[in-house]
Every structure is written in structure tokens, then in C-alpha cells.
Amino acid sequence: MSVENTPCLSVSLITDSYKVVKRSRREEKREKRAPSPPQKDTEPRPLTAREIELQELRQFDQDWRYGPCTGISRLQRWERAAQHGLNPPQEIRDMLLSADTDPDYTHCLWSDYPL
């Protein structure tokens, strides 16, 4: 049988139908997505006096100029630094003396870690 005698068949390719299916799935996904929540225009709340003081104490803990702070309280570290002429900030000492019973004030940042 020769090629000329064969009946002409219309050929459909699998990619013809694949494009349509893929396009419809994308449209379904877009429809299923929940709308994103509206952006809030609120500003972060201002820090309290206690939070500001604790930030300053953490900065004091991280300042290498006043020597190591592990194994001693913040006040002991401040006094040692003053004794060696390192001029620690007086405001830090005042904060430590005003809240001498609060462990958030007395213990250094790394007090929970073993030596």
C-alpha cells in the first residue's frame, strides 16, 4: 500500500490539549487563593521606661570596654570597671541601685549560661 492511497486522518497532538488543561488549572488556583489581609498602618507602640532601661543594660553587658560580665552581677561589673578607671556610665549604676531586687536588672545578659 502506498502513501498516496491512505486516507487523510486529522492528527491531534497531546500538547494541544495539555495547554488548555494547564491554563485552566492556573485560573482555578487564582480563584482559590484567599485575598491577602489588608496592611495595617499602625506604628509600633512606644517602649516603656522599663524596656528602655533594660535595653541600656543589655548594651552595657555587650560593651567589652568594661571587662567580662560572666559570673558576676551587673553592679559588681560596674564597680570593677570604676575601680580600674574605665569610667562606666553613672546612669547604669543609678538604674542598678534603684532596682536592686529585680533579677532582670541585677543579672547580666548571659547569667543563665553556665561558665
Biopython code that builds the backbone (N, CA, C, O; Angstrom):
import numpy as np
from Bio.PDB.StructureBuilder import StructureBuilder

atoms = [
    (1, "MET", "N", (0.849, -1.163, 0.000)),
    (1, "MET", "CA", (0.000, 0.000, 0.000)),
    (1, "MET", "C", (0.894, 1.225, 0.000)),
    (1, "MET", "O", (1.871, 1.282, 0.747)),
    (2, "SER", "N", (0.583, 2.167, -0.799)),
    (2, "SER", "CA", (1.418, 3.344, -0.919)),
    (2, "SER", "C", (0.851, 4.478, -0.074)),
    (2, "SER", "O", (-0.288, 4.426, 0.389)),
    (3, "VAL", "N", (1.650, 5.470, 0.108)),
    (3, "VAL", "CA", (1.266, 6.598, 0.942)),
    (3, "VAL", "C", (0.145, 7.403, 0.290)),
    (3, "VAL", "O", (-0.683, 7.988, 0.990)),
    (4, "GLU", "N", (0.110, 7.439, -1.010)),
    (4, "GLU", "CA", (-0.914, 8.206, -1.706)),
    (4, "GLU", "C", (-2.306, 7.629, -1.491)),
    (4, "GLU", "O", (-3.280, 8.381, -1.513)),
    (5, "ASN", "N", (-2.433, 6.332, -1.286)),
    (5, "ASN", "CA", (-3.732, 5.682, -1.176)),
    (5, "ASN", "C", (-4.301, 5.706, 0.248)),
    (5, "ASN", "O", (-5.463, 5.344, 0.433)),
    (6, "THR", "N", (-3.534, 6.114, 1.249)),
    (6, "THR", "CA", (-4.038, 6.108, 2.634)),
    (6, "THR", "C", (-4.961, 7.281, 2.851)),
    (6, "THR", "O", (-4.697, 8.380, 2.365)),
    (7, "PRO", "N", (-6.020, 7.065, 3.562)),
    (7, "PRO", "CA", (-6.940, 8.168, 3.832)),
    (7, "PRO", "C", (-6.276, 9.189, 4.767)),
    (7, "PRO", "O", (-5.473, 8.823, 5.626)),
    (8, "CYS", "N", (-6.607, 10.423, 4.596)),
    (8, "CYS", "CA", (-6.019, 11.505, 5.409)),
    (8, "CYS", "C", (-6.751, 11.563, 6.748)),
    (8, "CYS", "O", (-7.968, 11.745, 6.789)),
    (9, "LEU", "N", (-6.018, 11.410, 7.824)),
    (9, "LEU", "CA", (-6.589, 11.475, 9.157)),
    (9, "LEU", "C", (-6.128, 12.761, 9.826)),
    (9, "LEU", "O", (-4.978, 13.171, 9.675)),
    (10, "SER", "N", (-7.002, 13.371, 10.540)),
    (10, "SER", "CA", (-6.558, 14.560, 11.279)),
    (10, "SER", "C", (-5.853, 14.087, 12.548)),
    (10, "SER", "O", (-6.351, 13.235, 13.285)),
    (11, "VAL", "N", (-4.730, 14.644, 12.764)),
    (11, "VAL", "CA", (-3.917, 14.219, 13.899)),
    (11, "VAL", "C", (-3.968, 15.312, 14.960)),
    (11, "VAL", "O", (-3.692, 16.478, 14.677)),
    (12, "SER", "N", (-4.319, 14.930, 16.163)),
    (12, "SER", "CA", (-4.253, 15.898, 17.266)),
    (12, "SER", "C", (-3.100, 15.494, 18.174)),
    (12, "SER", "O", (-2.903, 14.319, 18.484)),
    (13, "LEU", "N", (-2.380, 16.461, 18.569)),
    (13, "LEU", "CA", (-1.232, 16.213, 19.429)),
    (13, "LEU", "C", (-1.642, 16.341, 20.888)),
    (13, "LEU", "O", (-2.586, 17.055, 21.225)),
    (14, "ILE", "N", (-0.930, 15.653, 21.727)),
    (14, "ILE", "CA", (-1.241, 15.724, 23.154)),
    (14, "ILE", "C", (-0.966, 17.126, 23.708)),
    (14, "ILE", "O", (-1.624, 17.560, 24.653)),
    (15, "THR", "N", (-0.010, 17.823, 23.130)),
    (15, "THR", "CA", (0.301, 19.168, 23.611)),
    (15, "THR", "C", (-0.825, 20.145, 23.334)),
    (15, "THR", "O", (-0.942, 21.157, 24.025)),
    (16, "ASP", "N", (-1.661, 19.867, 22.334)),
    (16, "ASP", "CA", (-2.800, 20.737, 22.058)),
    (16, "ASP", "C", (-3.760, 20.764, 23.243)),
    (16, "ASP", "O", (-4.218, 21.832, 23.647)),
    (17, "SER", "N", (-4.057, 19.628, 23.784)),
    (17, "SER", "CA", (-4.973, 19.587, 24.928)),
    (17, "SER", "C", (-4.268, 19.930, 26.236)),
    (17, "SER", "O", (-4.909, 20.418, 27.167)),
    (18, "TYR", "N", (-2.977, 19.687, 26.325)),
    (18, "TYR", "CA", (-2.239, 19.956, 27.550)),
    (18, "TYR", "C", (-2.225, 21.451, 27.862)),
    (18, "TYR", "O", (-2.377, 21.839, 29.020)),
    (19, "LYS", "N", (-2.048, 22.280, 26.859)),
    (19, "LYS", "CA", (-2.017, 23.718, 27.078)),
    (19, "LYS", "C", (-3.332, 24.204, 27.674)),
    (19, "LYS", "O", (-3.321, 25.035, 28.583)),
    (20, "VAL", "N", (-4.441, 23.715, 27.194)),
    (20, "VAL", "CA", (-5.743, 24.135, 27.681)),
    (20, "VAL", "C", (-5.933, 23.712, 29.133)),
    (20, "VAL", "O", (-6.418, 24.494, 29.951)),
    (21, "VAL", "N", (-5.556, 22.486, 29.454)),
    (21, "VAL", "CA", (-5.710, 21.980, 30.813)),
    (21, "VAL", "C", (-4.845, 22.784, 31.776)),
    (21, "VAL", "O", (-5.311, 23.159, 32.851)),
    (22, "LYS", "N", (-3.609, 23.052, 31.415)),
    (22, "LYS", "CA", (-2.698, 23.778, 32.288)),
    (22, "LYS", "C", (-3.211, 25.190, 32.524)),
    (22, "LYS", "O", (-3.123, 25.700, 33.641)),
    (23, "ARG", "N", (-3.739, 25.822, 31.499)),
    (23, "ARG", "CA", (-4.237, 27.178, 31.624)),
    (23, "ARG", "C", (-5.424, 27.212, 32.580)),
    (23, "ARG", "O", (-5.548, 28.132, 33.387)),
    (24, "SER", "N", (-6.289, 26.221, 32.492)),
    (24, "SER", "CA", (-7.466, 26.220, 33.352)),
    (24, "SER", "C", (-7.077, 25.965, 34.807)),
    (24, "SER", "O", (-7.726, 26.497, 35.707)),
    (25, "ARG", "N", (-6.060, 25.184, 35.061)),
    (25, "ARG", "CA", (-5.624, 24.939, 36.445)),
    (25, "ARG", "C", (-5.079, 26.219, 37.068)),
    (25, "ARG", "O", (-5.331, 26.503, 38.239)),
    (26, "ARG", "N", (-4.348, 26.972, 36.297)),
    (26, "ARG", "CA", (-3.819, 28.231, 36.832)),
    (26, "ARG", "C", (-4.949, 29.174, 37.206)),
    (26, "ARG", "O", (-4.897, 29.844, 38.238)),
    (27, "GLU", "N", (-5.965, 29.220, 36.365)),
    (27, "GLU", "CA", (-7.100, 30.079, 36.659)),
    (27, "GLU", "C", (-7.809, 29.624, 37.928)),
    (27, "GLU", "O", (-8.240, 30.455, 38.727)),
    (28, "GLU", "N", (-7.935, 28.305, 38.122)),
    (28, "GLU", "CA", (-8.568, 27.785, 39.332)),
    (28, "GLU", "C", (-7.769, 28.159, 40.566)),
    (28, "GLU", "O", (-8.351, 28.518, 41.590)),
    (29, "LYS", "N", (-6.437, 28.082, 40.489)),
    (29, "LYS", "CA", (-5.607, 28.420, 41.641)),
    (29, "LYS", "C", (-5.769, 29.888, 42.008)),
    (29, "LYS", "O", (-5.821, 30.235, 43.188)),
    (30, "ARG", "N", (-5.848, 30.742, 41.009)),
    (30, "ARG", "CA", (-6.032, 32.168, 41.283)),
    (30, "ARG", "C", (-7.347, 32.409, 41.999)),
    (30, "ARG", "O", (-7.430, 33.241, 42.903)),
    (31, "GLU", "N", (-8.380, 31.673, 41.587)),
    (31, "GLU", "CA", (-9.685, 31.843, 42.199)),
    (31, "GLU", "C", (-9.712, 31.297, 43.624)),
    (31, "GLU", "O", (-10.416, 31.843, 44.473)),
    (32, "LYS", "N", (-8.959, 30.228, 43.908)),
    (32, "LYS", "CA", (-8.978, 29.589, 45.219)),
    (32, "LYS", "C", (-8.210, 30.380, 46.273)),
    (32, "LYS", "O", (-8.508, 30.272, 47.462)),
    (33, "ARG", "N", (-7.233, 31.165, 45.856)),
    (33, "ARG", "CA", (-6.418, 31.900, 46.824)),
    (33, "ARG", "C", (-7.255, 32.876, 47.620)),
    (33, "ARG", "O", (-8.097, 33.595, 47.080)),
    (34, "ALA", "N", (-7.008, 32.884, 48.897)),
    (34, "ALA", "CA", (-7.698, 33.836, 49.754)),
    (34, "ALA", "C", (-7.068, 35.207, 49.557)),
    (34, "ALA", "O", (-5.863, 35.306, 49.326)),
    (35, "PRO", "N", (-7.853, 36.244, 49.644)),
    (35, "PRO", "CA", (-7.272, 37.577, 49.485)),
    (35, "PRO", "C", (-6.302, 37.872, 50.628)),
    (35, "PRO", "O", (-6.509, 37.436, 51.761)),
    (36, "SER", "N", (-5.265, 38.601, 50.322)),
    (36, "SER", "CA", (-4.278, 38.913, 51.348)),
    (36, "SER", "C", (-4.883, 39.897, 52.341)),
    (36, "SER", "O", (-5.702, 40.736, 51.965)),
    (37, "PRO", "N", (-4.485, 39.797, 53.605)),
    (37, "PRO", "CA", (-5.050, 40.698, 54.611)),
    (37, "PRO", "C", (-4.591, 42.127, 54.346)),
    (37, "PRO", "O", (-3.496, 42.340, 53.824)),
    (38, "PRO", "N", (-5.394, 43.078, 54.691)),
    (38, "PRO", "CA", (-5.009, 44.470, 54.460)),
    (38, "PRO", "C", (-3.813, 44.846, 55.338)),
    (38, "PRO", "O", (-3.669, 44.361, 56.460)),
    (39, "GLN", "N", (-2.969, 45.710, 54.804)),
    (39, "GLN", "CA", (-1.797, 46.153, 55.552)),
    (39, "GLN", "C", (-2.234, 47.113, 56.648)),
    (39, "GLN", "O", (-3.049, 48.009, 56.426)),
    (40, "LYS", "N", (-1.683, 46.908, 57.817)),
    (40, "LYS", "CA", (-2.009, 47.788, 58.933)),
    (40, "LYS", "C", (-1.103, 49.010, 58.877)),
    (40, "LYS", "O", (0.098, 48.903, 58.631)),
    (41, "ASP", "N", (-1.686, 50.143, 59.105)),
    (41, "ASP", "CA", (-0.924, 51.381, 59.082)),
    (41, "ASP", "C", (-0.536, 51.834, 60.482)),
    (41, "ASP", "O", (-0.180, 52.993, 60.691)),
    (42, "THR", "N", (-0.606, 50.917, 61.437)),
    (42, "THR", "CA", (-0.288, 51.292, 62.807)),
    (42, "THR", "C", (1.215, 51.303, 63.012)),
    (42, "THR", "O", (1.941, 50.487, 62.443)),
    (43, "GLU", "N", (1.657, 52.207, 63.807)),
    (43, "GLU", "CA", (3.067, 52.295, 64.164)),
    (43, "GLU", "C", (3.315, 51.407, 65.373)),
    (43, "GLU", "O", (2.391, 51.138, 66.140)),
    (44, "PRO", "N", (4.558, 50.945, 65.556)),
    (44, "PRO", "CA", (4.837, 50.134, 66.741)),
    (44, "PRO", "C", (4.637, 50.978, 68.008)),
    (44, "PRO", "O", (4.876, 52.185, 68.031)),
    (45, "ARG", "N", (4.201, 50.298, 69.031)),
    (45, "ARG", "CA", (3.934, 51.027, 70.273)),
    (45, "ARG", "C", (5.243, 51.546, 70.860)),
    (45, "ARG", "O", (6.291, 50.926, 70.682)),
    (46, "PRO", "N", (5.190, 52.652, 71.541)),
    (46, "PRO", "CA", (6.421, 53.189, 72.148)),
    (46, "PRO", "C", (6.879, 52.292, 73.300)),
    (46, "PRO", "O", (6.066, 51.650, 73.964)),
    (47, "LEU", "N", (8.171, 52.262, 73.519)),
    (47, "LEU", "CA", (8.729, 51.440, 74.592)),
    (47, "LEU", "C", (8.441, 52.074, 75.946)),
    (47, "LEU", "O", (8.407, 53.297, 76.084)),
    (48, "THR", "N", (8.234, 51.220, 76.939)),
    (48, "THR", "CA", (8.037, 51.723, 78.299)),
    (48, "THR", "C", (9.386, 52.104, 78.882)),
    (48, "THR", "O", (10.431, 51.772, 78.323)),
    (49, "ALA", "N", (9.357, 52.798, 80.001)),
    (49, "ALA", "CA", (10.599, 53.218, 80.659)),
    (49, "ALA", "C", (11.425, 51.997, 81.065)),
    (49, "ALA", "O", (12.651, 52.002, 80.956)),
    (50, "ARG", "N", (10.750, 50.966, 81.527)),
    (50, "ARG", "CA", (11.452, 49.734, 81.931)),
    (50, "ARG", "C", (12.142, 49.096, 80.733)),
    (50, "ARG", "O", (13.295, 48.676, 80.832)),
    (51, "GLU", "N", (11.435, 49.021, 79.587)),
    (51, "GLU", "CA", (12.038, 48.417, 78.393)),
    (51, "GLU", "C", (13.247, 49.213, 77.914)),
    (51, "GLU", "O", (14.240, 48.633, 77.476)),
    (52, "ILE", "N", (13.168, 50.515, 77.995)),
    (52, "ILE", "CA", (14.301, 51.358, 77.599)),
    (52, "ILE", "C", (15.485, 51.120, 78.526)),
    (52, "ILE", "O", (16.622, 51.005, 78.068)),
    (53, "GLU", "N", (15.222, 51.045, 79.827)),
    (53, "GLU", "CA", (16.298, 50.793, 80.789)),
    (53, "GLU", "C", (16.939, 49.429, 80.556)),
    (53, "GLU", "O", (18.162, 49.304, 80.600)),
    (54, "LEU", "N", (16.113, 48.400, 80.308)),
    (54, "LEU", "CA", (16.665, 47.062, 80.070)),
    (54, "LEU", "C", (17.483, 47.012, 78.780)),
    (54, "LEU", "O", (18.463, 46.271, 78.699)),
    (55, "GLN", "N", (17.093, 47.787, 77.777)),
    (55, "GLN", "CA", (17.901, 47.870, 76.557)),
    (55, "GLN", "C", (19.264, 48.488, 76.854)),
    (55, "GLN", "O", (20.287, 48.011, 76.361)),
    (56, "GLU", "N", (19.277, 49.545, 77.658)),
    (56, "GLU", "CA", (20.543, 50.189, 78.023)),
    (56, "GLU", "C", (21.431, 49.234, 78.825)),
    (56, "GLU", "O", (22.650, 49.223, 78.652)),
    (57, "LEU", "N", (20.819, 48.435, 79.702)),
    (57, "LEU", "CA", (21.595, 47.467, 80.477)),
    (57, "LEU", "C", (22.161, 46.367, 79.578)),
    (57, "LEU", "O", (23.287, 45.917, 79.788)),
    (58, "ARG", "N", (21.392, 45.932, 78.584)),
    (58, "ARG", "CA", (21.914, 44.937, 77.642)),
    (58, "ARG", "C", (23.079, 45.499, 76.843)),
    (58, "ARG", "O", (24.049, 44.794, 76.563)),
    (59, "GLN", "N", (22.980, 46.763, 76.481)),
    (59, "GLN", "CA", (24.098, 47.399, 75.772)),
    (59, "GLN", "C", (25.322, 47.474, 76.668)),
    (59, "GLN", "O", (26.444, 47.294, 76.195)),
    (60, "PHE", "N", (25.127, 47.733, 77.944)),
    (60, "PHE", "CA", (26.232, 47.742, 78.904)),
    (60, "PHE", "C", (26.856, 46.354, 78.994)),
    (60, "PHE", "O", (28.078, 46.224, 79.059)),
    (61, "ASP", "N", (26.017, 45.316, 78.999)),
    (61, "ASP", "CA", (26.525, 43.941, 79.044)),
    (61, "ASP", "C", (27.384, 43.630, 77.819)),
    (61, "ASP", "O", (28.380, 42.914, 77.927)),
    (62, "GLN", "N", (27.012, 44.153, 76.679)),
    (62, "GLN", "CA", (27.701, 43.829, 75.440)),
    (62, "GLN", "C", (28.907, 44.726, 75.171)),
    (62, "GLN", "O", (29.634, 44.505, 74.203)),
    (63, "ASP", "N", (29.125, 45.717, 76.000)),
    (63, "ASP", "CA", (30.257, 46.632, 75.799)),
    (63, "ASP", "C", (31.514, 46.029, 76.414)),
    (63, "ASP", "O", (31.615, 45.903, 77.634)),
    (64, "TRP", "N", (32.455, 45.662, 75.583)),
    (64, "TRP", "CA", (33.679, 44.977, 76.016)),
    (64, "TRP", "C", (34.607, 45.897, 76.800)),
    (64, "TRP", "O", (35.520, 45.411, 77.468)),
    (65, "ARG", "N", (34.401, 47.218, 76.738)),
    (65, "ARG", "CA", (35.321, 48.155, 77.413)),
    (65, "ARG", "C", (35.303, 48.016, 78.928)),
    (65, "ARG", "O", (36.259, 48.417, 79.591)),
    (66, "TYR", "N", (34.235, 47.455, 79.491)),
    (66, "TYR", "CA", (34.110, 47.361, 80.942)),
    (66, "TYR", "C", (34.450, 45.980, 81.473)),
    (66, "TYR", "O", (34.145, 45.671, 82.625)),
    (67, "GLY", "N", (35.061, 45.163, 80.674)),
    (67, "GLY", "CA", (35.512, 43.838, 81.100)),
    (67, "GLY", "C", (34.438, 42.777, 80.966)),
    (67, "GLY", "O", (33.296, 43.071, 80.615)),
    (68, "PRO", "N", (34.817, 41.535, 81.249)),
    (68, "PRO", "CA", (33.856, 40.429, 81.127)),
    (68, "PRO", "C", (32.747, 40.540, 82.168)),
    (68, "PRO", "O", (32.938, 41.112, 83.241)),
    (69, "CYS", "N", (31.591, 39.985, 81.834)),
    (69, "CYS", "CA", (30.457, 40.099, 82.757)),
    (69, "CYS", "C", (29.911, 38.749, 83.200)),
    (69, "CYS", "O", (28.904, 38.703, 83.907)),
    (70, "THR", "N", (30.534, 37.668, 82.811)),
    (70, "THR", "CA", (30.023, 36.368, 83.230)),
    (70, "THR", "C", (30.479, 36.062, 84.650)),
    (70, "THR", "O", (31.620, 36.321, 85.031)),
    (71, "GLY", "N", (29.564, 35.511, 85.406)),
    (71, "GLY", "CA", (29.896, 35.102, 86.765)),
    (71, "GLY", "C", (29.720, 36.183, 87.813)),
    (71, "GLY", "O", (29.880, 35.896, 89.000)),
    (72, "ILE", "N", (29.397, 37.412, 87.433)),
    (72, "ILE", "CA", (29.191, 38.492, 88.405)),
    (72, "ILE", "C", (27.924, 39.260, 88.036)),
    (72, "ILE", "O", (27.413, 39.153, 86.921)),
    (73, "SER", "N", (27.434, 40.033, 88.998)),
    (73, "SER", "CA", (26.245, 40.842, 88.725)),
    (73, "SER", "C", (26.640, 42.089, 87.942)),
    (73, "SER", "O", (27.820, 42.415, 87.820)),
    (74, "ARG", "N", (25.657, 42.760, 87.429)),
    (74, "ARG", "CA", (25.920, 43.995, 86.684)),
    (74, "ARG", "C", (26.538, 45.064, 87.577)),
    (74, "ARG", "O", (27.438, 45.792, 87.157)),
    (75, "LEU", "N", (26.054, 45.154, 88.795)),
    (75, "LEU", "CA", (26.602, 46.159, 89.710)),
    (75, "LEU", "C", (28.054, 45.843, 90.054)),
    (75, "LEU", "O", (28.882, 46.753, 90.115)),
    (76, "GLN", "N", (28.376, 44.575, 90.279)),
    (76, "GLN", "CA", (29.770, 44.186, 90.535)),
    (76, "GLN", "C", (30.653, 44.528, 89.337)),
    (76, "GLN", "O", (31.782, 44.988, 89.511)),
    (77, "ARG", "N", (30.161, 44.314, 88.157)),
    (77, "ARG", "CA", (30.919, 44.641, 86.952)),
    (77, "ARG", "C", (31.123, 46.145, 86.841)),
    (77, "ARG", "O", (32.210, 46.609, 86.497)),
    (78, "TRP", "N", (30.055, 46.914, 87.138)),
    (78, "TRP", "CA", (30.170, 48.371, 87.078)),
    (78, "TRP", "C", (31.213, 48.845, 88.085)),
    (78, "TRP", "O", (32.062, 49.675, 87.759)),
    (79, "GLU", "N", (31.149, 48.314, 89.319)),
    (79, "GLU", "CA", (32.106, 48.727, 90.362)),
    (79, "GLU", "C", (33.530, 48.332, 89.992)),
    (79, "GLU", "O", (34.456, 49.111, 90.221)),
    (80, "ARG", "N", (33.730, 47.148, 89.429)),
    (80, "ARG", "CA", (35.064, 46.726, 88.999)),
    (80, "ARG", "C", (35.597, 47.645, 87.907)),
    (80, "ARG", "O", (36.768, 48.026, 87.923)),
    (81, "ALA", "N", (34.739, 47.998, 86.965)),
    (81, "ALA", "CA", (35.155, 48.900, 85.887)),
    (81, "ALA", "C", (35.526, 50.275, 86.439)),
    (81, "ALA", "O", (36.504, 50.877, 85.997)),
    (82, "ALA", "N", (34.757, 50.768, 87.397)),
    (82, "ALA", "CA", (35.061, 52.069, 88.011)),
    (82, "ALA", "C", (36.369, 51.992, 88.790)),
    (82, "ALA", "O", (37.163, 52.933, 88.761)),
    (83, "GLN", "N", (36.599, 50.895, 89.477)),
    (83, "GLN", "CA", (37.815, 50.701, 90.264)),
    (83, "GLN", "C", (39.063, 50.706, 89.379)),
    (83, "GLN", "O", (40.127, 51.164, 89.797)),
    (84, "HIS", "N", (38.925, 50.200, 88.165)),
    (84, "HIS", "CA", (40.053, 50.151, 87.233)),
    (84, "HIS", "C", (40.133, 51.388, 86.338)),
    (84, "HIS", "O", (40.934, 51.428, 85.404)),
    (85, "GLY", "N", (39.310, 52.393, 86.618)),
    (85, "GLY", "CA", (39.367, 53.641, 85.868)),
    (85, "GLY", "C", (38.805, 53.559, 84.464)),
    (85, "GLY", "O", (39.252, 54.290, 83.580)),
    (86, "LEU", "N", (37.836, 52.685, 84.238)),
    (86, "LEU", "CA", (37.266, 52.514, 82.902)),
    (86, "LEU", "C", (36.061, 53.420, 82.643)),
    (86, "LEU", "O", (35.488, 53.396, 81.554)),
    (87, "ASN", "N", (35.682, 54.208, 83.631)),
    (87, "ASN", "CA", (34.600, 55.195, 83.526)),
    (87, "ASN", "C", (33.283, 54.638, 82.978)),
    (87, "ASN", "O", (32.822, 55.075, 81.924)),
    (88, "PRO", "N", (32.681, 53.691, 83.675)),
    (88, "PRO", "CA", (31.365, 53.200, 83.226)),
    (88, "PRO", "C", (30.315, 54.301, 83.426)),
    (88, "PRO", "O", (30.499, 55.172, 84.276)),
    (89, "PRO", "N", (29.234, 54.277, 82.669)),
    (89, "PRO", "CA", (28.205, 55.322, 82.784)),
    (89, "PRO", "C", (27.536, 55.337, 84.164)),
    (89, "PRO", "O", (27.134, 54.296, 84.683)),
    (90, "GLN", "N", (27.427, 56.520, 84.738)),
    (90, "GLN", "CA", (26.807, 56.669, 86.055)),
    (90, "GLN", "C", (25.323, 56.305, 85.999)),
    (90, "GLN", "O", (24.770, 55.821, 86.987)),
    (91, "GLU", "N", (24.672, 56.534, 84.850)),
    (91, "GLU", "CA", (23.248, 56.221, 84.729)),
    (91, "GLU", "C", (22.996, 54.729, 84.936)),
    (91, "GLU", "O", (21.965, 54.342, 85.486)),
    (92, "ILE", "N", (23.928, 53.900, 84.498)),
    (92, "ILE", "CA", (23.784, 52.447, 84.662)),
    (92, "ILE", "C", (23.795, 52.106, 86.156)),
    (92, "ILE", "O", (22.978, 51.311, 86.620)),
    (93, "ARG", "N", (24.706, 52.700, 86.890)),
    (93, "ARG", "CA", (24.787, 52.441, 88.345)),
    (93, "ARG", "C", (23.495, 52.889, 89.028)),
    (93, "ARG", "O", (22.970, 52.184, 89.890)),
    (94, "ASP", "N", (22.985, 54.057, 88.643)),
    (94, "ASP", "CA", (21.749, 54.560, 89.240)),
    (94, "ASP", "C", (20.581, 53.613, 88.963)),
    (94, "ASP", "O", (19.760, 53.359, 89.844)),
    (95, "MET", "N", (20.510, 53.090, 87.731)),
    (95, "MET", "CA", (19.447, 52.128, 87.396)),
    (95, "MET", "C", (19.580, 50.872, 88.245)),
    (95, "MET", "O", (18.588, 50.352, 88.754)),
    (96, "LEU", "N", (20.815, 50.385, 88.395)),
    (96, "LEU", "CA", (21.038, 49.148, 89.143)),
    (96, "LEU", "C", (20.707, 49.318, 90.623)),
    (96, "LEU", "O", (20.161, 48.407, 91.246)),
    (97, "LEU", "N", (21.030, 50.468, 91.181)),
    (97, "LEU", "CA", (20.734, 50.708, 92.590)),
    (97, "LEU", "C", (19.242, 50.934, 92.832)),
    (97, "LEU", "O", (18.737, 50.596, 93.902)),
    (98, "SER", "N", (18.530, 51.498, 91.857)),
    (98, "SER", "CA", (17.096, 51.753, 92.039)),
    (98, "SER", "C", (16.274, 50.466, 91.967)),
    (98, "SER", "O", (15.187, 50.399, 92.541)),
    (99, "ALA", "N", (16.772, 49.451, 91.276)),
    (99, "ALA", "CA", (16.027, 48.190, 91.140)),
    (99, "ALA", "C", (16.911, 47.029, 91.571)),
    (99, "ALA", "O", (17.079, 46.062, 90.827)),
    (100, "ASP", "N", (17.474, 47.121, 92.768)),
    (100, "ASP", "CA", (18.453, 46.118, 93.213)),
    (100, "ASP", "C", (17.862, 44.754, 93.528)),
    (100, "ASP", "O", (18.613, 43.795, 93.705)),
    (101, "THR", "N", (16.535, 44.632, 93.604)),
    (101, "THR", "CA", (15.940, 43.317, 93.893)),
    (101, "THR", "C", (15.369, 42.638, 92.650)),
    (101, "THR", "O", (14.989, 41.469, 92.713)),
    (102, "ASP", "N", (15.301, 43.337, 91.538)),
    (102, "ASP", "CA", (14.737, 42.779, 90.307)),
    (102, "ASP", "C", (15.833, 42.032, 89.544)),
    (102, "ASP", "O", (16.817, 42.650, 89.136)),
    (103, "PRO", "N", (15.687, 40.710, 89.341)),
    (103, "PRO", "CA", (16.733, 39.946, 88.641)),
    (103, "PRO", "C", (16.933, 40.383, 87.187)),
    (103, "PRO", "O", (18.012, 40.186, 86.629)),
    (104, "ASP", "N", (15.900, 40.978, 86.566)),
    (104, "ASP", "CA", (16.083, 41.482, 85.206)),
    (104, "ASP", "C", (17.117, 42.610, 85.183)),
    (104, "ASP", "O", (17.802, 42.809, 84.180)),
    (105, "TYR", "N", (17.222, 43.330, 86.271)),
    (105, "TYR", "CA", (18.183, 44.425, 86.360)),
    (105, "TYR", "C", (19.538, 43.955, 86.893)),
    (105, "TYR", "O", (20.583, 44.390, 86.408)),
    (106, "THR", "N", (19.520, 43.081, 87.875)),
    (106, "THR", "CA", (20.778, 42.725, 88.534)),
    (106, "THR", "C", (21.626, 41.730, 87.754)),
    (106, "THR", "O", (22.852, 41.835, 87.754)),
    (107, "HIS", "N", (20.989, 40.762, 87.087)),
    (107, "HIS", "CA", (21.751, 39.735, 86.367)),
    (107, "HIS", "C", (22.120, 40.211, 84.976)),
    (107, "HIS", "O", (21.353, 40.918, 84.323)),
    (108, "CYS", "N", (23.299, 39.816, 84.532)),
    (108, "CYS", "CA", (23.742, 40.212, 83.201)),
    (108, "CYS", "C", (23.020, 39.374, 82.140)),
    (108, "CYS", "O", (22.319, 38.411, 82.450)),
    (109, "LEU", "N", (23.209, 39.758, 80.929)),
    (109, "LEU", "CA", (22.551, 39.124, 79.789)),
    (109, "LEU", "C", (22.842, 37.630, 79.706)),
    (109, "LEU", "O", (21.980, 36.857, 79.287)),
    (110, "TRP", "N", (24.031, 37.217, 80.094)),
    (110, "TRP", "CA", (24.448, 35.817, 79.966)),
    (110, "TRP", "C", (24.447, 35.072, 81.299)),
    (110, "TRP", "O", (25.139, 34.062, 81.431)),
    (111, "SER", "N", (23.693, 35.539, 82.282)),
    (111, "SER", "CA", (23.715, 34.907, 83.594)),
    (111, "SER", "C", (23.121, 33.499, 83.582)),
    (111, "SER", "O", (23.451, 32.691, 84.449)),
    (112, "ASP", "N", (22.259, 33.192, 82.624)),
    (112, "ASP", "CA", (21.622, 31.873, 82.573)),
    (112, "ASP", "C", (22.524, 30.814, 81.933)),
    (112, "ASP", "O", (22.198, 29.628, 81.972)),
    (113, "TYR", "N", (23.629, 31.216, 81.355)),
    (113, "TYR", "CA", (24.525, 30.264, 80.688)),
    (113, "TYR", "C", (25.616, 29.808, 81.644)),
    (113, "TYR", "O", (26.156, 30.616, 82.399)),
    (114, "PRO", "N", (25.944, 28.524, 81.619)),
    (114, "PRO", "CA", (26.996, 28.040, 82.521)),
    (114, "PRO", "C", (28.367, 28.580, 82.099)),
    (114, "PRO", "O", (28.606, 28.891, 80.932)),
    (115, "LEU", "N", (29.245, 28.676, 83.080)),
    (115, "LEU", "CA", (30.595, 29.180, 82.792)),
    (115, "LEU", "C", (31.420, 28.198, 82.055)),
    (115, "LEU", "O", (32.577, 28.476, 81.741)),
]
sb = StructureBuilder()
sb.init_structure("model")
sb.init_model(0)
sb.init_chain("A")
sb.init_seg("    ")
for serial, (resi, resn, name, xyz) in enumerate(atoms, 1):
    if name == "N":
        sb.init_residue(resn, " ", resi, " ")
    sb.init_atom(name, np.array(xyz, "f"), 0.0, 1.0, " ", f" {name:<3s}", serial, name[0])
structure = sb.get_structure()
